Amino acid sequence: MSRVRIQIAFTPIADDDEFVLGELTDELADDLREIGDARRVERAAVPGAKGVAELALGVVTVLAGTETGYVQALVDVVLAFLQRHTGRRVQLRVGDIELIIDQPTHEQTDELISTVRAAIERAGP
């Protein structure tokens, strides 16, 4: 089975602080673990700084399968996250293809699934 790494980032809103963003990032990562190996993204360590690299807020990667079922599940998880957290947008990056997801209609969701699937197939091994 082919797998591809997908980066998913959500936009913060005005009232967000680091705690809220951290909690939401963990929630999204937990949701995405249902379909693949999901991890929070680490920020590069500052040169000369001591300690471990920090985790980026609002950014998760998932190693997901390229089959249609995985793509459908990925889109479903992202849309469910957006429904629970209105006012946010999600940026989905597959290779060099970047998609912005807001609150799509059913027709747009079908198109989104096709677009994500094509991007995954193009970026896959």
Backbone as ProteinMPNN parsed JSONL, in Angstrom:
{"seq_chain_A": "MSRVRIQIAFTPIADDDEFVLGELTDELADDLREIGDARRVERAAVPGAKGVAELALGVVTVLAGTETGYVQALVDVVLAFLQRHTGRRVQLRVGDIELIIDQPTHEQTDELISTVRAAIERAGP", "coords_chain_A": {"N_chain_A": [[0.844, -1.175, 0.0], [0.625, 2.167, -0.91], [1.841, 5.116, 0.664], [1.606, 8.484, 1.789], [2.938, 11.561, 3.024], [1.079, 14.045, 4.569], [0.501, 17.409, 5.242], [-1.287, 19.24, 7.608], [-2.703, 22.203, 8.571], [-4.269, 24.481, 10.785], [-6.076, 27.582, 10.964], [-5.551, 30.091, 13.398], [-7.824, 31.836, 15.63], [-8.9, 35.082, 16.792], [-9.172, 35.002, 19.659], [-7.526, 32.947, 20.503], [-5.008, 31.463, 22.51], [-1.708, 30.241, 23.398], [-2.183, 27.896, 24.867], [-4.814, 27.094, 24.119], [-4.412, 26.743, 21.353], [-2.539, 24.68, 21.436], [-4.075, 22.622, 22.618], [-6.07, 22.287, 20.623], [-4.472, 21.493, 18.485], [-3.501, 19.043, 19.447], [-5.961, 17.709, 19.568], [-6.697, 17.583, 16.835], [-4.549, 16.026, 15.882], [-5.016, 13.629, 17.309], [-7.512, 12.917, 16.216], [-6.737, 12.461, 13.561], [-5.106, 10.258, 13.831], [-6.716, 8.103, 13.613], [-6.747, 7.439, 10.971], [-4.15, 7.266, 10.078], [-0.569, 7.527, 10.682], [-0.197, 10.067, 12.695], [1.32, 13.153, 13.588], [2.392, 15.89, 15.589], [3.943, 18.804, 14.31], [7.339, 19.656, 14.571], [9.007, 22.645, 15.423], [11.893, 24.11, 14.002], [14.852, 24.076, 15.895], [16.231, 26.918, 17.525], [19.301, 28.231, 16.481], [22.027, 27.687, 18.633], [20.461, 27.594, 20.885], [19.503, 25.873, 23.87], [18.142, 22.644, 24.631], [15.15, 20.829, 23.647], [13.562, 20.847, 20.419], [10.709, 22.929, 19.862], [7.185, 22.188, 19.704], [5.22, 22.913, 16.894], [2.417, 25.085, 16.774], [-0.843, 24.307, 15.811], [-0.231, 22.741, 13.577], [-0.093, 19.67, 11.936], [1.12, 16.52, 10.814], [0.27, 13.755, 8.741], [0.693, 10.396, 7.903], [-0.7, 8.897, 5.413], [-2.704, 6.459, 3.664], [-3.022, 5.995, 0.1], [-5.316, 5.108, -1.022], [-8.778, 5.326, -2.014], [-10.579, 5.121, 0.173], [-9.018, 5.959, 2.371], [-8.51, 8.6, 1.649], [-11.103, 9.658, 1.641], [-11.688, 9.311, 4.373], [-9.758, 11.016, 5.497], [-10.578, 13.566, 4.554], [-13.12, 13.611, 5.738], [-12.43, 13.654, 8.494], [-11.092, 16.124, 8.679], [-13.163, 17.885, 7.922], [-14.999, 17.381, 9.987], [-13.561, 18.366, 12.156], [-13.494, 21.093, 11.451], [-16.236, 21.649, 11.616], [-16.691, 21.388, 14.341], [-15.203, 23.473, 15.257], [-15.922, 26.267, 14.422], [-15.326, 29.051, 12.225], [-12.721, 28.693, 11.639], [-10.124, 27.845, 9.306], [-8.641, 25.337, 7.265], [-5.489, 24.41, 6.101], [-4.31, 22.289, 3.746], [-1.625, 20.405, 2.768], [-0.129, 18.635, 0.227], [2.639, 17.329, -0.964], [3.682, 19.552, -3.38], [1.277, 20.763, -3.646], [-1.288, 22.777, -2.456], [-4.149, 23.202, -0.481], [-6.921, 25.098, 0.596], [-9.291, 24.747, 3.048], [-12.544, 25.425, 3.995], [-15.742, 25.816, 5.037], [-17.087, 23.679, 3.235], [-19.629, 22.999, 0.709], [-21.747, 20.133, -0.029], [-21.276, 19.408, -2.694], [-18.858, 20.71, -3.146], [-17.319, 19.296, -1.344], [-17.202, 16.745, -2.516], [-15.705, 17.421, -4.771], [-13.411, 18.267, -3.47], [-12.478, 15.877, -2.329], [-11.793, 14.468, -4.657], [-9.778, 16.174, -5.62], [-7.875, 16.084, -3.533], [-7.262, 13.379, -3.609], [-6.115, 13.16, -6.191], [-3.886, 14.827, -5.795], [-2.503, 13.391, -3.843], [-1.939, 11.028, -5.251], [-0.268, 12.07, -7.18], [1.858, 13.004, -5.597], [2.698, 10.705, -4.392], [4.839, 7.737, -4.024]], "CA_chain_A": [[0.0, 0.0, 0.0], [1.361, 3.43, -0.967], [1.514, 6.084, 1.699], [2.161, 9.808, 1.524], [2.875, 12.463, 4.181], [0.205, 15.189, 4.321], [0.564, 18.404, 6.314], [-2.557, 19.896, 7.837], [-2.567, 23.319, 9.507], [-5.5, 25.251, 10.921], [-5.86, 28.997, 11.274], [-6.0, 30.526, 14.724], [-8.759, 32.95, 15.657], [-8.433, 36.185, 17.642], [-9.142, 34.687, 21.089], [-6.645, 31.815, 20.784], [-3.699, 31.628, 23.13], [-0.896, 29.045, 23.15], [-2.824, 26.735, 25.471], [-5.93, 26.692, 23.249], [-3.847, 26.218, 20.102], [-1.946, 23.38, 21.748], [-5.167, 21.664, 22.802], [-6.686, 22.024, 19.32], [-3.501, 20.735, 17.691], [-3.561, 17.665, 19.963], [-7.248, 17.14, 19.157], [-6.614, 17.256, 15.416], [-3.622, 14.893, 15.741], [-5.722, 12.442, 17.791], [-8.516, 12.565, 15.204], [-6.067, 11.956, 12.36], [-4.501, 8.956, 14.124], [-7.673, 7.076, 13.203], [-6.525, 7.067, 9.568], [-2.733, 7.111, 9.755], [0.415, 7.937, 11.674], [-0.276, 11.528, 12.79], [2.248, 13.756, 14.537], [2.539, 17.343, 15.597], [5.16, 19.228, 13.63], [8.297, 20.352, 15.427], [9.689, 23.822, 14.88], [13.345, 23.987, 14.028], [15.455, 24.688, 17.077], [16.969, 28.153, 17.278], [20.732, 27.959, 16.608], [22.637, 28.109, 19.887], [19.545, 27.402, 22.009], [19.578, 24.567, 24.515], [16.86, 21.972, 24.805], [14.477, 20.145, 22.543], [12.772, 21.716, 19.53], [9.325, 23.108, 20.285], [6.156, 21.736, 18.775], [4.502, 24.011, 16.236], [1.005, 25.138, 17.12], [-1.762, 24.314, 14.684], [0.273, 22.011, 12.408], [-0.007, 18.233, 12.129], [1.312, 15.741, 9.601], [-0.267, 12.404, 8.814], [1.127, 9.487, 6.861], [-1.97, 8.256, 5.073], [-2.751, 5.656, 2.452], [-3.47, 6.696, -1.097], [-6.561, 4.528, -1.498], [-9.939, 6.202, -1.926], [-11.123, 5.084, 1.526], [-8.19, 6.805, 3.229], [-8.731, 9.998, 1.253], [-12.437, 10.003, 2.159], [-11.572, 9.423, 5.828], [-8.983, 12.224, 5.783], [-11.452, 14.717, 4.333], [-14.161, 13.56, 6.768], [-11.844, 14.086, 9.767], [-10.841, 17.564, 8.594], [-14.453, 18.58, 7.929], [-15.567, 17.261, 11.331], [-12.807, 19.322, 12.974], [-13.981, 22.426, 11.108], [-17.601, 21.807, 12.119], [-16.615, 21.577, 15.795], [-14.473, 24.709, 15.547], [-16.324, 27.2, 13.377], [-14.51, 30.251, 12.08], [-11.35, 28.309, 11.288], [-9.86, 27.256, 7.997], [-7.565, 24.351, 7.296], [-4.617, 24.36, 4.933], [-3.871, 20.924, 3.541], [-0.519, 20.41, 1.806], [0.319, 17.336, -0.251], [3.726, 17.66, -1.885], [3.696, 20.983, -3.698], [-0.106, 21.195, -3.822], [-1.835, 23.347, -1.229], [-5.584, 23.45, -0.549], [-7.523, 25.761, 1.747], [-10.618, 24.183, 3.279], [-13.359, 26.21, 4.913], [-16.982, 25.067, 5.257], [-17.557, 23.377, 1.877], [-20.925, 22.373, 0.461], [-21.593, 18.721, -0.383], [-20.661, 19.341, -4.019], [-17.457, 21.092, -2.986], [-16.667, 18.197, -0.631], [-16.894, 15.726, -3.523], [-14.599, 17.951, -5.567], [-12.252, 18.282, -2.591], [-11.987, 14.503, -2.237], [-11.133, 14.187, -5.937], [-8.557, 16.98, -5.693], [-6.907, 15.531, -2.58], [-6.833, 12.072, -4.137], [-5.201, 13.427, -7.307], [-2.657, 15.368, -5.225], [-1.816, 12.282, -3.175], [-1.41, 10.141, -6.291], [0.85, 12.783, -7.82], [2.967, 13.114, -4.652], [3.076, 9.378, -3.916], [6.082, 7.144, -4.561]], "C_chain_A": [[0.892, 1.242, 0.0], [0.89, 4.352, 0.135], [2.204, 7.393, 1.351], [1.974, 10.675, 2.772], [2.083, 13.707, 3.78], [0.317, 16.135, 5.514], [-0.77, 19.128, 6.399], [-2.341, 20.972, 8.899], [-3.893, 24.05, 9.584], [-5.174, 26.678, 11.332], [-6.316, 29.291, 12.701], [-7.061, 31.62, 14.573], [-8.296, 33.931, 16.738], [-8.283, 35.808, 19.117], [-8.177, 33.562, 21.463], [-5.382, 32.248, 21.515], [-2.931, 30.323, 22.9], [-1.531, 27.788, 23.714], [-3.937, 26.205, 24.566], [-5.392, 26.092, 21.952], [-3.203, 24.849, 20.32], [-2.993, 22.296, 21.902], [-5.814, 21.288, 21.47], [-5.758, 21.21, 18.42], [-3.491, 19.281, 18.13], [-4.849, 16.978, 19.533], [-7.212, 16.711, 17.692], [-5.694, 16.058, 15.194], [-4.291, 13.595, 16.188], [-6.76, 11.976, 16.782], [-7.861, 11.91, 13.993], [-5.396, 10.608, 12.583], [-5.435, 7.807, 13.768], [-7.41, 6.606, 11.776], [-5.055, 6.865, 9.211], [-1.855, 7.561, 10.907], [0.468, 9.458, 11.704], [0.663, 12.026, 13.877], [2.181, 15.266, 14.457], [3.874, 17.673, 14.964], [6.05, 19.965, 14.624], [8.866, 21.55, 14.692], [11.179, 23.565, 14.945], [13.875, 24.706, 15.265], [16.235, 25.935, 16.667], [18.458, 27.844, 17.448], [21.278, 28.517, 17.92], [21.738, 27.921, 21.099], [19.7, 26.002, 22.566], [18.194, 23.952, 24.569], [16.313, 21.399, 23.503], [13.71, 21.148, 21.7], [11.333, 21.777, 20.032], [8.381, 22.534, 19.245], [5.461, 22.954, 18.192], [3.036, 23.947, 16.635], [0.17, 25.161, 15.848], [-1.308, 23.553, 13.464], [0.471, 20.539, 12.77], [0.335, 17.596, 10.789], [0.722, 14.358, 9.824], [0.273, 11.621, 7.632], [-0.08, 8.623, 6.537], [-1.843, 7.445, 3.792], [-3.319, 6.444, 1.293], [-4.785, 6.145, -1.648], [-7.73, 5.476, -1.236], [-10.521, 6.249, -0.52], [-10.345, 5.956, 2.494], [-8.418, 8.281, 2.925], [-10.072, 10.476, 1.78], [-12.37, 10.207, 3.665], [-10.822, 10.687, 6.226], [-9.858, 13.469, 5.653], [-12.553, 14.755, 5.397], [-13.644, 14.062, 8.114], [-11.627, 15.595, 9.775], [-12.153, 18.341, 8.647], [-15.119, 18.511, 9.303], [-14.864, 18.231, 12.286], [-13.306, 20.742, 12.721], [-15.393, 22.674, 11.633], [-17.609, 22.041, 13.626], [-16.007, 22.924, 16.163], [-14.731, 25.721, 14.437], [-15.442, 28.446, 13.385], [-13.067, 29.952, 11.715], [-11.308, 27.799, 9.852], [-8.704, 26.29, 8.16], [-6.799, 24.439, 5.988], [-4.072, 22.939, 4.861], [-2.794, 20.939, 2.466], [-0.085, 18.976, 1.517], [1.386, 17.614, -1.29], [3.743, 19.155, -2.123], [2.291, 21.549, -3.931], [-0.672, 21.613, -2.471], [-3.318, 23.643, -1.429], [-6.029, 24.149, 0.724], [-8.952, 25.244, 1.858], [-11.324, 25.034, 4.316], [-14.572, 25.354, 5.263], [-17.591, 24.724, 3.898], [-18.968, 22.791, 1.84], [-20.678, 20.906, 0.117], [-20.907, 18.559, -1.741], [-19.176, 19.69, -3.933], [-16.675, 20.002, -2.256], [-16.296, 17.088, -1.601], [-15.713, 16.159, -4.379], [-13.305, 17.955, -4.754], [-11.645, 16.894, -2.48], [-11.242, 14.13, -3.512], [-9.804, 14.925, -6.045], [-7.483, 16.428, -4.766], [-6.379, 14.197, -3.088], [-5.84, 12.248, -5.28], [-3.854, 13.955, -6.795], [-1.843, 14.277, -4.558], [-1.192, 11.342, -4.202], [-0.207, 10.766, -6.968], [2.081, 12.834, -6.909], [3.481, 11.75, -4.189], [4.322, 8.838, -4.601], [5.935, 6.588, -5.948]], "O_chain_A": [[1.808, 1.353, 0.815], [-0.286, 4.375, 0.496], [3.25, 7.408, 0.702], [0.981, 10.542, 3.486], [2.385, 14.344, 2.771], [0.237, 15.702, 6.664], [-1.314, 19.574, 5.388], [-1.856, 20.685, 9.993], [-4.571, 24.223, 8.571], [-4.148, 26.949, 11.955], [-7.349, 28.792, 13.147], [-7.177, 32.245, 13.519], [-7.389, 33.619, 17.511], [-7.339, 36.263, 19.763], [-8.032, 33.257, 22.647], [-4.769, 33.263, 21.184], [-3.453, 29.402, 22.273], [-1.432, 26.721, 23.108], [-3.995, 25.008, 24.282], [-5.868, 25.048, 21.506], [-3.318, 23.964, 19.472], [-2.834, 21.188, 21.39], [-6.077, 20.113, 21.213], [-6.212, 20.338, 17.68], [-3.474, 18.38, 17.292], [-4.837, 15.8, 19.175], [-7.645, 15.611, 17.349], [-6.017, 15.168, 14.406], [-4.153, 12.569, 15.521], [-6.88, 10.78, 16.518], [-8.369, 10.922, 13.462], [-5.141, 9.883, 11.621], [-4.995, 6.665, 13.636], [-7.803, 5.5, 11.406], [-4.751, 6.34, 8.14], [-2.346, 7.931, 11.974], [1.099, 10.076, 10.847], [0.792, 11.417, 14.939], [1.946, 15.842, 13.395], [4.827, 16.902, 15.072], [5.581, 20.786, 15.412], [9.168, 21.484, 13.5], [11.663, 22.879, 15.845], [13.412, 25.787, 15.629], [16.824, 25.986, 15.588], [18.847, 27.256, 18.457], [21.025, 29.669, 18.273], [22.198, 28.071, 22.231], [19.992, 25.058, 21.832], [17.189, 24.663, 24.555], [16.924, 21.48, 22.437], [13.261, 22.178, 22.203], [10.806, 20.798, 20.561], [8.723, 22.409, 18.069], [5.152, 23.908, 18.906], [2.483, 22.861, 16.812], [0.439, 25.932, 14.927], [-1.918, 23.684, 12.403], [1.112, 20.207, 13.767], [-0.108, 18.072, 9.744], [0.681, 13.856, 10.947], [0.308, 12.115, 6.505], [-0.436, 7.724, 7.3], [-0.987, 7.713, 2.95], [-4.015, 7.441, 1.485], [-5.307, 6.661, -2.636], [-7.67, 6.321, -0.343], [-10.92, 7.319, -0.061], [-10.935, 6.622, 3.345], [-8.506, 9.106, 3.834], [-10.17, 11.582, 2.311], [-12.934, 11.171, 4.184], [-11.203, 11.359, 7.184], [-9.873, 14.321, 6.541], [-12.881, 15.829, 5.903], [-14.337, 14.812, 8.802], [-11.94, 16.267, 10.757], [-12.245, 19.35, 9.346], [-15.738, 19.483, 9.737], [-15.513, 18.848, 13.131], [-13.518, 21.506, 13.662], [-15.712, 23.787, 12.049], [-18.432, 22.801, 14.134], [-16.262, 23.455, 17.245], [-13.856, 25.992, 13.615], [-14.892, 28.836, 14.415], [-12.277, 30.872, 11.504], [-12.316, 27.384, 9.28], [-7.894, 26.414, 9.079], [-7.386, 24.53, 4.91], [-3.45, 22.453, 5.805], [-3.028, 21.436, 1.364], [0.271, 18.215, 2.417], [1.077, 18.086, -2.385], [3.81, 19.94, -1.177], [2.145, 22.692, -4.365], [-0.55, 20.897, -1.477], [-3.704, 24.259, -2.423], [-5.557, 23.821, 1.812], [-9.723, 25.293, 0.899], [-10.776, 25.326, 5.379], [-14.4, 24.238, 5.754], [-18.515, 25.403, 3.451], [-19.434, 22.178, 2.8], [-19.529, 20.483, -0.014], [-20.061, 17.681, -1.915], [-18.34, 19.046, -4.568], [-15.49, 19.807, -2.527], [-15.195, 16.542, -1.524], [-14.825, 15.36, -4.676], [-12.231, 17.679, -5.287], [-10.424, 16.748, -2.532], [-10.167, 13.533, -3.447], [-8.814, 14.36, -6.51], [-6.32, 16.313, -5.155], [-5.182, 13.924, -3.003], [-4.826, 11.551, -5.328], [-2.803, 13.57, -7.308], [-0.62, 14.243, -4.694], [-0.051, 10.91, -4.042], [0.76, 10.077, -7.293], [3.212, 12.721, -7.383], [4.584, 11.656, -3.651], [4.799, 9.381, -5.598], [6.899, 6.066, -6.509]]}, "name": "protein", "num_of_chains": 1, "seq": "MSRVRIQIAFTPIADDDEFVLGELTDELADDLREIGDARRVERAAVPGAKGVAELALGVVTVLAGTETGYVQALVDVVLAFLQRHTGRRVQLRVGDIELIIDQPTHEQTDELISTVRAAIERAGP"}
